[in-house]
Amino acid sequence: MIDKSQARKIISEKINALSEDEKSKQSAKVFDLIKTLDLPDGSICIYNSLAREVDTKAIINYFIGKRKVYLPVVDGEEMSLVEVNADSEYAVAKWGILEPIGKRLAPEEVMPAVTVTPLLGADKNLNRLGKGKGYYDRYFAKVKTLRIGLAFDEQIVDEIPCEETDKALDILVSANGIKFKDR
């Protein structure tokens, strides 16, 4: 089996080969599919996507008004959550991520029912490969939440190397469909 750094390199090359048009088409399909999910009641934590990720802007706007929506902000080695709405303001932060400006809450204070998590890759068993900083693994260790990953089809591989601290997804949504853990 390949190691995580090799997996990150292989998947990154696949993402880099995608055209902007293809990323937009797949993002639109993911958005249509995520709207069909029967999600638990409660708040949702979702990230502001980067250009190399499934676009989450439409998803964020879809959930605003339907439930409380929180976006993560990086605080040192941990993440805090900020509630957002249609009027929220953002600032460019670490790695070019647009982070919301507002009151920062510990994830345990919010306890989102659903967390849409970024990923670099995922496998058919819903193991998630992050970018290597461990923010979401530490977050998932503190918060019991439904874990949803969004991926371009090219980000899904046969097997992702895992460690004990890695938390698998409950649901993976890609342009090819929805995959549920243990189904």
Backbone as numpy.savetxt, mean C-alpha at the origin, in Angstrom:
# Nx Ny Nz CAx CAy CAz Cx Cy Cz
16.43 -20.12 -3.78 15.58 -18.93 -3.78 16.48 -17.68 -3.78
16.01 -16.66 -4.45 16.74 -15.40 -4.48 16.54 -14.66 -3.15
17.42 -13.73 -2.85 17.24 -12.94 -1.62 16.44 -11.68 -1.93
16.13 -10.94 -0.87 15.28 -9.76 -1.02 15.88 -8.71 -1.94
17.19 -8.47 -1.84 17.78 -7.43 -2.68 17.72 -7.84 -4.16
17.91 -9.12 -4.45 17.79 -9.60 -5.83 16.34 -9.46 -6.31
15.39 -9.83 -5.45 13.97 -9.71 -5.80 13.60 -8.26 -6.07
14.10 -7.35 -5.24 13.82 -5.91 -5.44 14.37 -5.44 -6.79
15.56 -5.90 -7.14 16.17 -5.49 -8.41 15.36 -6.02 -9.59
14.98 -7.27 -9.56 14.22 -7.89 -10.66 12.86 -7.19 -10.83
12.16 -6.98 -9.73 10.83 -6.36 -9.81 10.95 -4.89 -10.22
11.96 -4.20 -9.71 12.16 -2.80 -10.11 12.37 -2.68 -11.61
13.12 -3.59 -12.20 13.35 -3.58 -13.65 12.03 -3.76 -14.40
11.16 -4.63 -13.89 9.86 -4.84 -14.53 9.00 -3.58 -14.44
9.02 -2.91 -13.29 8.25 -1.68 -13.13 8.79 -0.59 -14.06
10.11 -0.47 -14.12 10.74 0.54 -14.97 10.41 0.35 -16.45
10.13 -0.89 -16.85 9.80 -1.18 -18.24 8.35 -0.81 -18.60
7.52 -0.54 -17.60 6.12 -0.19 -17.87 6.01 1.24 -18.38
5.19 1.44 -19.40 4.94 2.79 -19.90 3.98 3.51 -18.94
3.97 4.83 -19.02 3.02 5.60 -18.19 1.59 5.22 -18.54
1.33 4.99 -19.81 -0.01 4.60 -20.26 -0.42 3.27 -19.64
0.49 2.32 -19.63 0.19 1.00 -19.05 -0.05 1.11 -17.55
0.76 1.92 -16.86 0.56 2.12 -15.42 -0.80 2.76 -15.16
-1.20 3.72 -15.99 -2.51 4.37 -15.83 -3.65 3.38 -16.06
-3.53 2.55 -17.09 -4.57 1.55 -17.37 -4.71 0.56 -16.23
-3.58 0.06 -15.74 -3.64 -0.91 -14.64 -4.15 -0.24 -13.36
-3.75 1.00 -13.11 -4.24 1.72 -11.92 -5.76 1.88 -11.97
-6.29 2.19 -13.15 -7.74 2.35 -13.30 -8.47 1.03 -13.02
-7.91 -0.09 -13.49 -8.52 -1.40 -13.24 -8.49 -1.72 -11.74
-7.37 -1.42 -11.09 -7.25 -1.66 -9.64 -8.29 -0.84 -8.90
-8.46 0.42 -9.29 -9.45 1.29 -8.66 -10.85 0.69 -8.82
-11.20 0.25 -10.02 -12.52 -0.35 -10.24 -12.71 -1.60 -9.36
-11.66 -2.40 -9.23 -11.77 -3.62 -8.42 -11.87 -3.34 -6.92
-11.10 -2.37 -6.43 -11.10 -2.11 -4.99 -12.48 -1.61 -4.53
-13.20 -0.94 -5.43 -14.54 -0.46 -5.09 -15.53 -1.61 -4.90
-15.21 -2.80 -5.41 -16.11 -3.95 -5.30 -15.90 -4.74 -4.00
-14.83 -4.45 -3.28 -14.53 -5.20 -2.07 -15.51 -4.89 -0.95
-15.90 -5.92 -0.23 -16.74 -5.76 0.96 -15.79 -5.61 2.16
-15.47 -4.36 2.47 -14.48 -4.07 3.51 -15.15 -3.89 4.86
-14.43 -4.22 5.93 -15.00 -3.99 7.27 -15.25 -2.50 7.51
-16.25 -2.20 8.33 -16.52 -0.82 8.71 -15.33 -0.26 9.48
-15.19 1.05 9.46 -14.13 1.71 10.20 -13.25 2.51 9.27
-12.21 3.06 9.85 -11.32 3.94 9.09 -10.40 3.14 8.18
-9.80 3.88 7.25 -8.86 3.27 6.31 -7.57 4.08 6.32
-6.46 3.38 6.30 -5.14 4.00 6.13 -4.69 3.64 4.73
-4.29 4.65 3.97 -3.83 4.44 2.60 -2.68 5.41 2.32
-1.81 5.03 1.45 -0.63 5.83 1.17 -0.82 6.70 -0.08
-0.08 7.77 -0.15 0.00 8.60 -1.35 1.04 7.95 -2.25
0.62 7.51 -3.41 1.51 6.74 -4.29 2.59 7.60 -4.94
3.66 6.92 -5.28 4.73 7.49 -6.08 4.51 7.06 -7.54
5.27 7.62 -8.47 5.08 7.32 -9.90 5.30 5.85 -10.23
6.08 5.15 -9.43 6.38 3.73 -9.68 5.35 2.79 -9.06
4.28 3.34 -8.49 3.27 2.54 -7.79 1.90 2.71 -8.43
1.01 1.76 -8.15 -0.38 1.91 -8.55 -0.86 3.25 -8.00
-1.48 4.05 -8.84 -1.94 5.39 -8.45 -3.08 5.27 -7.43
-2.90 5.90 -6.27 -3.91 5.82 -5.21 -4.78 7.07 -5.09
-4.54 8.09 -5.89 -5.29 9.35 -5.74 -6.79 9.14 -5.86
-7.24 8.41 -6.88 -8.68 8.17 -7.06 -9.24 7.34 -5.91
-8.46 6.41 -5.40 -8.91 5.57 -4.29 -9.08 6.41 -3.03
-8.11 7.27 -2.76 -8.21 8.16 -1.59 -9.47 9.02 -1.70
-9.66 9.64 -2.86 -10.83 10.50 -3.05 -12.14 9.73 -2.95
-12.14 8.49 -3.41 -13.32 7.63 -3.33 -13.73 7.39 -1.86
-12.74 7.14 -1.01 -13.06 6.83 0.39 -13.32 8.07 1.24
-12.80 9.22 0.85 -13.08 10.45 1.60 -14.58 10.71 1.51
-15.21 10.91 2.64 -16.65 11.11 2.68 -17.42 9.83 3.00
-16.79 8.68 2.72 -17.41 7.39 3.03 -16.96 6.86 4.39
-15.74 7.22 4.77 -15.17 6.79 6.05 -14.00 7.71 6.38
-13.49 7.62 7.60 -12.30 8.40 7.95 -11.11 7.82 7.19
-10.33 8.72 6.59 -9.18 8.31 5.79 -7.93 8.90 6.43
-6.94 8.05 6.63 -5.65 8.46 7.20 -4.54 8.13 6.23
-3.56 9.02 6.17 -2.36 8.77 5.40 -1.17 8.76 6.35
-0.19 7.92 6.06 0.98 7.85 6.94 1.96 8.99 6.70
2.65 9.34 7.76 3.79 10.26 7.70 4.93 9.58 8.45
6.13 9.79 7.98 7.29 9.16 8.61 7.79 10.04 9.74
7.93 9.42 10.91 8.49 10.07 12.10 9.67 9.23 12.56
10.86 9.56 12.08 12.05 8.78 12.44 11.95 7.38 11.87
11.92 6.38 12.74 11.82 4.98 12.31 10.38 4.48 12.32
9.45 5.31 12.71 8.04 4.90 12.83 7.16 5.73 11.91
5.91 5.30 11.78 4.92 6.05 11.02 3.87 6.58 11.98
3.41 7.78 11.71 2.24 8.34 12.36 1.17 8.46 11.29
-0.07 8.67 11.72 -1.17 8.81 10.77 -1.80 10.18 10.91
-2.20 10.75 9.77 -2.86 12.05 9.74 -4.18 11.87 8.99
-5.28 12.32 9.61 -6.58 12.23 8.94 -6.62 13.25 7.80
-7.15 12.83 6.65 -7.23 13.71 5.49 -8.67 13.86 5.02
-8.91 14.97 4.32 -10.19 15.21 3.67 -9.91 15.91 2.35
-10.95 16.34 1.66 -10.78 16.95 0.35 -9.96 18.25 0.40
-9.91 18.89 1.57 -9.20 20.16 1.70 -7.81 20.03 2.32
-7.36 18.82 2.56 -6.06 18.62 3.21 -4.92 19.20 2.37
-3.92 19.69 3.09 -2.72 20.20 2.45 -1.59 19.19 2.65
-0.65 19.22 1.71 0.43 18.24 1.71 1.77 18.94 1.54
2.82 18.27 2.01 4.18 18.76 1.83 5.04 17.60 1.33
6.00 17.92 0.49 6.91 16.88 -0.02 7.84 16.49 1.11
7.92 15.20 1.37 8.73 14.68 2.46 9.80 13.74 1.90
10.34 12.93 2.79 11.37 11.96 2.46 10.97 11.14 1.23
11.88 10.90 0.34 11.71 10.09 -0.88 10.69 10.71 -1.84
10.37 12.01 -1.68 9.45 12.66 -2.61 7.99 12.35 -2.37
7.68 11.73 -1.24 6.30 11.37 -0.92 5.55 12.61 -0.44
4.32 12.79 -0.93 3.47 13.87 -0.45 2.81 13.42 0.85
3.21 14.04 1.95 2.64 13.71 3.25 1.65 14.79 3.67
0.54 14.38 4.28 -0.44 15.37 4.73 0.08 16.17 5.91
-0.37 17.43 5.97 -0.05 18.30 7.10 -1.24 18.23 8.05
-0.97 17.96 9.31 -2.05 17.88 10.29 -1.60 17.18 11.55
-2.55 16.95 12.44 -2.26 16.30 13.72 -1.83 14.86 13.48
-0.67 14.55 14.03 -0.12 13.20 13.88 -0.59 12.33 15.04
-1.08 11.15 14.68 -1.56 10.20 15.67 -0.78 8.90 15.55
-0.57 8.25 16.68 0.06 6.93 16.65 -0.94 5.95 16.02
-0.46 5.01 15.23 -1.38 4.04 14.61 -2.28 3.33 15.62
-1.76 3.08 16.83 -2.56 2.41 17.86 -3.73 3.28 18.33
-3.60 4.61 18.21 -4.69 5.51 18.56 -5.81 5.44 17.53
-5.44 5.21 16.29 -6.42 5.20 15.19 -7.00 3.80 14.99
-6.15 2.78 14.99 -6.52 1.39 14.74 -7.39 1.27 13.48
-6.84 1.63 12.31 -7.62 1.53 11.08 -8.14 0.11 10.84
-9.37 0.01 10.41 -9.95 -1.30 10.10 -9.27 -1.90 8.87
-8.87 -1.00 7.95 -8.26 -1.41 6.68 -6.99 -0.60 6.47
-5.94 -1.27 6.00 -4.72 -0.56 5.61 -4.34 -1.00 4.21
-4.29 -0.02 3.31 -3.79 -0.26 1.96 -2.31 0.07 2.01
-1.50 -0.94 1.78 -0.07 -0.82 1.98 0.69 -0.79 0.66
1.71 0.06 0.58 2.54 0.04 -0.63 3.39 -1.23 -0.63
3.84 -1.59 -1.81 4.71 -2.76 -1.92 5.56 -2.62 -3.17
6.66 -3.28 -3.14 7.49 -3.36 -4.34 7.11 -4.61 -5.11
6.74 -5.65 -4.37 6.33 -6.89 -5.01 5.50 -7.74 -4.06
4.86 -8.74 -4.63 4.09 -9.70 -3.84 4.13 -11.03 -4.58
3.88 -12.09 -3.82 3.83 -13.39 -4.49 2.43 -13.97 -4.43
2.29 -15.15 -5.01 0.97 -15.78 -5.12 0.41 -16.21 -3.77
1.26 -16.26 -2.73 0.81 -16.56 -1.37 0.54 -15.29 -0.57
0.59 -14.15 -1.24 0.34 -12.82 -0.67 1.42 -12.36 0.29
2.61 -12.91 0.14 3.75 -12.36 0.87 4.13 -11.05 0.20
4.41 -10.05 1.00 4.68 -8.69 0.53 6.17 -8.40 0.61
6.70 -7.80 -0.45 8.07 -7.32 -0.45 8.00 -5.80 -0.42
8.48 -5.22 0.68 8.50 -3.77 0.79 9.78 -3.21 0.21
10.02 -1.97 0.51 11.21 -1.31 -0.04 12.43 -1.49 0.85
12.25 -2.13 2.01 13.40 -2.48 2.83 13.61 -1.65 4.08
12.75 -0.70 4.35 12.91 0.14 5.54 12.15 -0.38 6.74
11.17 -1.27 6.55 10.46 -1.91 7.65 9.35 -1.10 8.29
8.99 0.04 7.71 7.95 0.89 8.32 6.63 0.14 8.48
6.20 -0.52 7.42 4.90 -1.20 7.49 4.96 -2.47 8.33
6.09 -3.15 8.35 6.20 -4.33 9.23 6.07 -3.91 10.69
6.70 -2.80 11.07 6.58 -2.31 12.46 5.14 -1.84 12.73
4.54 -1.19 11.75 3.15 -0.74 11.87 2.21 -1.94 12.07
2.36 -2.98 11.23 1.50 -4.15 11.33 1.71 -4.92 12.63
2.88 -4.80 13.24 3.12 -5.45 14.53 2.29 -4.79 15.64
1.87 -3.53 15.43 1.12 -2.78 16.45 -0.38 -2.72 16.18
-0.78 -2.88 14.92 -2.16 -2.62 14.53 -2.79 -3.85 13.89
-3.93 -4.27 14.44 -4.69 -5.37 13.83 -5.60 -4.73 12.79
-5.34 -5.00 11.52 -6.01 -4.35 10.41 -6.04 -5.28 9.22
-7.02 -5.11 8.35 -7.06 -5.86 7.10 -6.00 -5.26 6.18
-5.04 -6.09 5.75 -3.91 -5.63 4.95 -4.19 -5.87 3.46
-4.26 -4.76 2.70 -4.52 -4.84 1.27 -3.32 -4.29 0.51
-2.84 -5.03 -0.47 -1.77 -4.57 -1.33 -2.30 -4.28 -2.72
-1.75 -3.26 -3.35 -2.09 -2.89 -4.72 -0.85 -3.10 -5.57
-1.01 -3.77 -6.71 0.17 -4.07 -7.52 -0.14 -4.01 -9.01
0.87 -3.61 -9.76 0.84 -3.84 -11.20 1.03 -5.34 -11.38
0.49 -5.90 -12.44 0.63 -7.34 -12.66 2.09 -7.78 -12.65
2.97 -6.92 -13.16 4.39 -7.23 -13.24 5.06 -7.32 -11.87
4.42 -6.85 -10.83 4.99 -6.89 -9.49 4.69 -8.21 -8.77
3.87 -9.05 -9.37 3.50 -10.32 -8.74 4.39 -11.42 -9.30
5.10 -12.07 -8.39 6.06 -13.12 -8.76 5.68 -14.42 -8.06
6.39 -15.50 -8.41 6.06 -16.81 -7.83 6.35 -16.88 -6.34
7.51 -16.32 -5.93 7.89 -16.45 -4.52 8.70 -15.24 -4.07
8.34 -14.75 -2.88 9.05 -13.63 -2.25 9.77 -14.20 -1.02
11.05 -13.88 -0.84 11.74 -14.32 0.37 11.12 -13.63 1.59
10.90 -14.38 2.66 10.24 -13.83 3.86 11.08 -14.05 5.11
10.89 -13.15 6.04 11.49 -13.27 7.37 10.36 -13.34 8.39
10.69 -13.66 9.61 9.69 -13.81 10.66 8.90 -12.52 10.89
9.53 -11.37 10.71 8.85 -10.09 10.97 7.96 -9.64 9.80
8.07 -10.30 8.65 7.26 -9.92 7.49 5.81 -10.36 7.68
4.90 -9.45 7.38 3.47 -9.74 7.50 2.88 -9.88 6.10
2.21 -11.00 5.86 1.58 -11.23 4.56 0.33 -10.35 4.42
-0.08 -10.15 3.18 -1.30 -9.41 2.90 -2.52 -10.30 3.14
-3.66 -9.68 3.36 -4.93 -10.41 3.40 -5.57 -10.43 2.02
-5.35 -9.35 1.26 -5.92 -9.19 -0.07 -4.87 -8.52 -0.97
-4.78 -9.01 -2.20 -3.91 -8.40 -3.20 -4.78 -8.04 -4.40
-4.74 -6.77 -4.80 -5.53 -6.30 -5.93 -4.57 -5.88 -7.04
-4.76 -6.48 -8.22 -3.99 -6.09 -9.40 -4.97 -5.99 -10.56
-4.48 -5.54 -11.70 -5.35 -5.42 -12.88 -5.94 -6.76 -13.28
-5.25 -7.85 -12.95 -5.74 -9.19 -13.28 -6.78 -9.72 -12.31
-7.05 -9.00 -11.22 -8.10 -9.46 -10.30 -7.73 -9.30 -8.85
-8.56 -9.91 -8.01 -8.41 -9.83 -6.56 -8.04 -11.22 -6.05
-7.02 -11.28 -5.23 -6.62 -12.54 -4.60 -6.77 -12.38 -3.10
-7.44 -13.34 -2.47 -7.66 -13.33 -1.03 -6.75 -14.36 -0.38
-6.25 -14.04 0.81 -5.43 -14.99 1.57 -6.25 -16.24 1.83
-5.64 -17.40 1.64 -6.28 -18.71 1.89 -7.49 -18.97 1.01
-7.52 -18.39 -0.18 -8.60 -18.73 -1.13 -8.00 -19.10 -2.45
